[in-house]
Amino acid sequence: MNVPSLEAIARKRPEFAHGPRIWAETLAPALHARESARRETFRKVWRKTAIAAVIPWLLLLVFGIMKPFLFGAWTIVLAFGTPISIILIAGMDWLRIYAMKSATKELVLGAACQCFGFTYETLAPDVSRVTDYRSLIAAAKAHQARYGTPGTRTGKRKRGGKTRITMLFGSASFGASDATGPECPTPAYDVLDDASLLPGHDSRHFEDLIKGTRAGAAFSLVEAKLETSGKNGGTVFQGLLFHVQYPDRFFGRTLMARSRWWKRGKAAKDLQKVSLVSSELDRAFTVYSTDQVEARALLTPDRMERLIALERHFSGGKLRGIFEEGHMTIALEAPGQFEAGSIFKPLADPERFATALVELGLVCDMIDGFLTRDWAQDRL
């Protein structure tokens, strides 16, 4: 992605104006101070990883010479022995890399959020003080106590009795989710899950929580990862969940999603197909609502443009959302967002900060477009 310089975006919107100064006076010195530690940590981890990867080969060679009939089991030894060897010898060093990445992301995104008056929390386990496997277990327990699945803190998992009924867009769910994992720190997950706008899943994980007020409305943004278990299990959703609390309540209930993704279920009496003003948008999105007039007034071409711009920037897909009561809640499949750059590259790169500012600016444009129908000039 071609990210403009901090100087180039400083005039795009008021929140960017202090970007160059914050980078020069605060962020750049802090990241420069961590660069030598990053290089030394990588030097150690690559050396230990190389040694750990060679050990299974040496053992295979020795035992293969001493007992030739064992040499036929080389695939088993390498397949299981290599990762185990790396974990035992270089595991703690790789964990330090993870801690360094998390700390860098918190520093960069925290500074970017402050420019907008927002708050940022990684929601990631704190492994900065982990020095051995005993302290790793303690850190895992501390993270579980804070963010763990309700019920697991006392050793009892409270599984919900979720009931599903057929609706226009599939099935609607009521009651607590059966998925294991921490509670979502925003209402977005429950709202989208109850409206069947999230795929079925067995476990959930959340990170990168951003909260604040924009255009007089409280909002929250979090990245979610939903997975299924079993033989054909895997990740079924990874992306962003937005929840914007409107100042006023909607008269109806409007659901929208990208076309050719949302399968229509049995007809529901309270929801009707909405034809958007733009024929292009009408082909691109499927919209149903209990209030046709409100839905068309809400999903105007300029507002949908903001959603599409957000989708395009994050290289996302399967955009969907619900507007009801006093909130707008949106899901966008776009894995690996708000990462603040790669830990494998030098830390003091202004592109990290510029990228974070641009991403937050697009989020603000989306909110501004729906609440004020106004956004920054010279759109990013």
C-alpha atoms as one frame of an Amber mdcrd trajectory, in Angstrom:
protein
   0.000   0.000   0.000   1.317   3.431  -0.961   1.098   5.478   2.240   1.571
   9.268   1.983   4.113  10.976   4.207   3.147  12.640   7.476   3.825  16.036
   5.932   1.570  15.220   2.978  -1.402  14.256   5.135  -0.925  16.986   7.775
  -3.232  19.350   5.852  -5.870  16.733   5.027  -7.760  17.019   8.304  -7.309
  18.819  11.661  -6.427  15.607  13.523  -3.394  15.093  11.268  -1.966  18.565
  11.840   0.155  17.607  14.843   1.284  14.295  13.313   4.752  15.424  12.175
   5.464  17.049  15.556   4.283  14.012  17.554   6.419  11.772  15.386   9.542
  13.899  15.666   9.269  14.706  19.381   7.735  11.562  20.853   7.313   8.493
  18.658  10.549   8.515  16.643  12.829   8.845  19.732  10.894   6.100  21.551
  11.130   3.719  18.587  14.808   4.540  17.981  15.495   3.641  21.623  13.981
   0.173  21.052  15.711  -0.554  17.744  18.973  -1.936  19.175  17.018  -4.322
  21.434  14.971  -5.472  18.435  18.079  -6.244  16.388  19.771  -8.072  19.250
  16.655 -10.118  19.972  16.348 -11.150  16.330  20.039 -12.028  16.183  19.599
 -14.392  19.132  16.327 -15.891  17.944  17.613 -16.683  14.443  20.767 -18.286
  15.855  18.849 -20.414  18.374  16.229 -21.354  15.802  18.920 -22.534  13.369
  20.591 -24.612  16.100  17.253 -26.072  17.181  16.367 -27.016  13.600  19.694
 -28.844  13.118  19.474 -30.965  16.290  16.816 -33.422  14.974  18.930 -33.981
  11.857  21.997 -34.747  13.987  20.049 -37.162  16.176  18.625 -38.821  13.083
  22.083 -39.169  11.585  23.583 -40.647  14.779  20.810 -43.130  15.452  20.497
 -43.914  11.764  24.165 -44.993  11.663  23.963 -46.913  14.927  20.667 -48.572
  14.073  20.031 -48.422  10.330  16.488 -49.768  10.634  15.533 -46.559  12.457
  16.521 -44.390   9.527  13.210 -45.144   7.805  11.403 -43.167  10.492  13.144
 -39.910   9.537   9.922 -38.243   8.446   8.351 -38.755  11.882  11.439 -37.515
  13.698  11.714 -34.366  11.595   7.990 -33.627  11.530   7.620 -33.755  15.314
  11.162 -33.232  16.544  11.941 -29.991  14.699   9.070 -27.842  16.073   9.522
 -29.309  19.561  13.231 -28.534  19.444  12.574 -24.958  18.306  10.006 -24.404
  21.074  12.323 -25.728  23.778  15.434 -23.865  22.630  14.114 -20.673  20.994
  10.549 -20.444  22.319  11.233 -17.766  24.929  13.077 -15.635  22.386  10.172
 -15.812  19.926   7.894 -14.826  22.770  10.024 -11.711  23.294   9.532 -10.895
  19.601   5.772 -11.150  20.142   5.985  -8.873  23.197   8.045  -6.368  21.226
   5.512  -6.352  18.388   2.622  -5.841  20.829   4.436  -2.996  22.619   5.281
  -1.282  19.316   1.686  -1.527  18.126   0.402  -0.124  21.408   2.840   2.782
  21.219   2.057   3.728  17.595  -1.704   3.173  17.637  -2.009   4.755  21.079
  -0.392   7.940  19.769  -2.562   7.910  16.635  -5.732   7.478  18.689  -4.759
  10.373  20.945  -4.748  12.652  17.894  -8.464  11.899  17.532  -9.245  11.799
  21.245  -9.773   8.017  21.126  -8.403   5.244  23.354  -6.618   2.066  22.267
  -6.112  -1.291  23.972  -4.366  -4.290  22.388  -6.328  -6.925  24.386  -3.241
  -9.111  23.865  -1.634 -11.145  26.681   1.068  -9.232  28.555   4.197 -11.351
  28.157   6.708  -8.548  28.703   7.794 -10.038  32.048   7.908 -13.663  30.911
  11.377 -15.160  31.387  10.621 -18.892  31.608   7.769 -21.350  31.161   6.624
 -20.923  34.762   6.131 -17.176  34.317   4.482 -17.902  30.951   1.845 -20.013
  32.687   1.315 -17.238  35.243   0.864 -14.678  32.450  -1.635 -16.951  30.702
  -3.643 -17.324  33.906  -3.645 -13.554  34.451  -4.880 -12.975  30.900  -7.560
 -15.641  31.343  -8.721 -14.034  34.581  -9.151 -10.689  32.837 -10.420 -11.636
  29.397 -11.409 -15.289  29.704 -14.744 -16.846  28.878 -17.347 -16.086  31.549
 -17.514 -19.052  33.865 -13.961 -20.280  33.243 -12.647 -17.986  35.971 -14.430
 -20.153  38.523 -13.805 -23.370  36.650 -17.383 -23.632  35.378 -18.177 -22.910
  31.757 -21.632 -21.412  31.337 -22.789 -22.548  27.948 -25.744 -20.768  26.477
 -28.949 -22.252  25.268 -29.090 -20.351  21.990 -32.304 -20.789  20.049 -32.441
 -20.130  16.320 -35.434 -19.411  14.107 -35.562 -18.919  10.354 -35.530 -15.337
   9.125 -35.249 -13.549   5.833 -31.451 -13.581   5.846 -31.032 -17.024   7.313
 -31.543 -17.840  10.965 -31.777 -15.488  13.917 -30.353 -16.474  17.286 -31.562
 -15.687  20.761 -29.855 -16.309  24.082 -26.200 -16.590  25.032 -23.728 -17.768
  22.400 -22.306 -21.269  22.697 -18.931 -20.113  21.394 -16.018 -20.282  23.811
 -13.733 -17.318  24.310 -13.754 -13.921  25.987 -16.711 -11.611  25.995 -16.554
  -8.984  23.276 -15.581  -5.594  24.796 -18.182  -3.905  22.572 -21.879  -4.639
  21.826 -21.028  -5.294  18.166 -20.498  -9.045  18.443 -23.800  -9.769  20.193
 -25.772  -7.505  17.853 -24.315  -9.069  14.699 -24.499 -12.610  16.028 -28.142
 -12.220  17.042 -28.945 -10.926  13.548 -27.138 -13.918  11.964 -24.633 -11.611
  10.324 -21.735 -13.714  11.614 -21.053 -17.295  10.484 -21.502 -20.181  12.891
 -18.434 -20.665  15.084 -17.184 -22.498  18.174 -14.581 -20.077  19.499 -13.923
 -16.343  19.399 -10.998 -14.022  19.998 -10.763 -10.227  20.048  -7.915  -7.715
  19.801  -7.218  -4.056  18.964 -10.014  -2.259  20.790 -10.544   1.393  19.784
 -13.165   3.494  21.559 -14.156   7.125  21.488 -16.685   9.755  20.504 -17.108
  11.044  16.974 -19.680  13.542  15.703 -21.318  13.451  19.117 -21.766   9.663
  19.043 -19.933   7.033  21.071 -18.358   4.307  18.961 -16.184   1.230  19.362
 -14.125  -0.832  16.963 -12.551  -4.234  17.574 -10.947  -6.950  15.465 -12.564
 -10.362  15.809 -11.444 -13.853  14.855 -14.076 -16.615  14.825 -13.213 -20.270
  14.357 -14.862 -23.657  14.079 -13.494 -26.919  15.431 -13.559 -30.460  14.120
 -12.109 -32.147  11.074 -12.969 -29.327   8.686 -12.603 -26.553  11.259 -10.780
 -23.300  10.751 -11.201 -19.539  10.670 -14.660 -18.552   9.401 -14.388 -14.821
  10.076 -11.523 -12.449  10.736 -12.136  -8.756  10.497 -13.477  -5.580  12.038
 -16.643  -5.048  14.063 -17.952  -1.462  14.303 -20.603  -0.241  16.722 -21.801
   3.389  16.525 -24.377   4.657  19.005 -26.704   7.066  17.206 -28.047  10.152
  19.025 -31.562   9.247  17.841 -33.375   5.940  17.506 -34.258   4.501  14.115
 -37.929   4.017  13.309 -37.343   0.656  11.644 -34.860  -2.196  11.354 -32.591
  -2.242   8.309 -30.158  -4.996   7.340 -27.715  -4.741   4.451 -24.960  -6.909
   3.006 -22.897  -7.372  -0.092 -24.874  -9.175  -2.802 -24.114 -12.803  -3.703
 -22.930 -13.457  -0.182 -26.022 -13.221   1.975 -28.359 -16.139   1.288 -32.009
 -15.298   1.568 -33.956 -17.560   3.893 -37.697 -17.937   4.229 -39.648 -14.720
   3.880 -40.259 -12.747   7.066 -43.372 -10.601   7.331 -41.616  -7.634   8.972
 -38.780  -7.259   6.436 -39.119  -6.224   2.809 -36.615  -5.850  -0.021 -35.375
  -2.286  -0.458 -34.353  -0.910  -3.854 -31.589   1.649  -3.469 -31.559   4.916
  -5.400 -28.415   3.976  -7.324 -28.852   0.981  -9.644 -25.137   0.201  -9.283
 -25.381   0.086  -5.502 -28.630  -1.872  -5.762 -26.754  -4.588  -7.647 -23.811
  -4.489  -5.235 -25.811  -4.650  -1.998 -28.811  -6.546  -0.689 -30.965  -4.476
   1.677 -34.075  -5.406   3.646 -35.946  -3.219   6.093 -39.148  -2.723   8.026
 -39.175   0.916   6.877 -38.561   1.435   3.152 -38.427   5.235   3.368 -35.965
   5.298   6.241 -33.727   2.686   4.607 -33.413   4.684   1.368 -32.795   7.913
   3.283 -30.175   6.159   5.378 -28.273   4.291   2.665 -27.714   7.144   0.229
 -24.998   6.867  -2.468 -22.601   9.217  -0.651 -22.912   7.265   2.594 -22.481
   3.926   0.850 -19.408   5.427  -0.798 -17.877   5.822   2.661 -18.498   2.163
   3.433 -17.026   1.072   0.121 -13.956   3.294   0.675 -13.446   1.679   4.061
 -13.820  -1.773   2.519 -11.403  -0.954  -0.294  -8.712   0.513   1.965  -8.697
  -2.467   4.301  -8.804  -4.876   1.346 -11.900  -6.291   2.958 -15.020  -7.999
   1.752 -18.470  -9.294   2.654 -19.446  -5.970   4.209 -22.697  -6.213   6.166
 -24.488  -4.352   8.901 -27.645  -3.606  10.800 -29.348  -0.327  11.695 -31.899
  -0.545  14.471 -32.980   1.201  17.654 -30.120   3.609  18.358 -27.096   1.971
  16.770 -25.305   1.218  13.521 -23.330  -2.027  13.704 -21.113  -3.184  10.835
 -18.879  -6.182  10.130 -16.094  -6.187   7.549 -13.940  -9.202   6.756 -10.423
  -7.769   6.689  -7.787  -9.763   8.596  -4.620  -8.288  10.073  -5.610  -4.626
  10.390  -4.159  -1.986  12.739  -0.854  -3.856  12.961   1.385  -0.731  12.933
   3.863  -2.309  10.519   6.059  -5.385  10.600   8.322  -6.148  13.544  10.822
  -7.582  11.033  11.501  -4.062   9.733  13.241  -1.135  11.498  10.918   0.409
  14.070  11.537   4.113  13.450   9.673   4.256  10.148   7.178   7.168   9.915
   5.019   5.043   7.600   3.851   3.120  10.679   2.338   6.267  12.189   1.021
   7.621   8.885  -0.763   4.328   8.153  -2.431   4.331  11.572  -3.611   7.924
  11.089  -5.013   7.200   7.627  -6.884   4.115   8.864  -8.432   6.050  11.741
  -9.296   8.869   9.352 -11.278   6.477   7.157 -13.167   5.211  10.184 -14.025
   8.815  11.056 -15.123   9.491   7.472 -17.527   6.578   7.662 -19.013   7.796
  10.947 -19.115  11.431   9.818 -20.826  10.447   6.599 -23.704   8.801   8.446
 -24.048  11.240  11.328 -23.215  14.603   9.753 -23.043  13.812   6.032 -19.736
  15.626   6.086 -16.134  14.463   5.980 -12.640  15.711   5.339 -11.919  17.450
   2.066  -9.474  15.812  -0.354 -10.638  12.379   0.694  -7.871   9.933   1.403
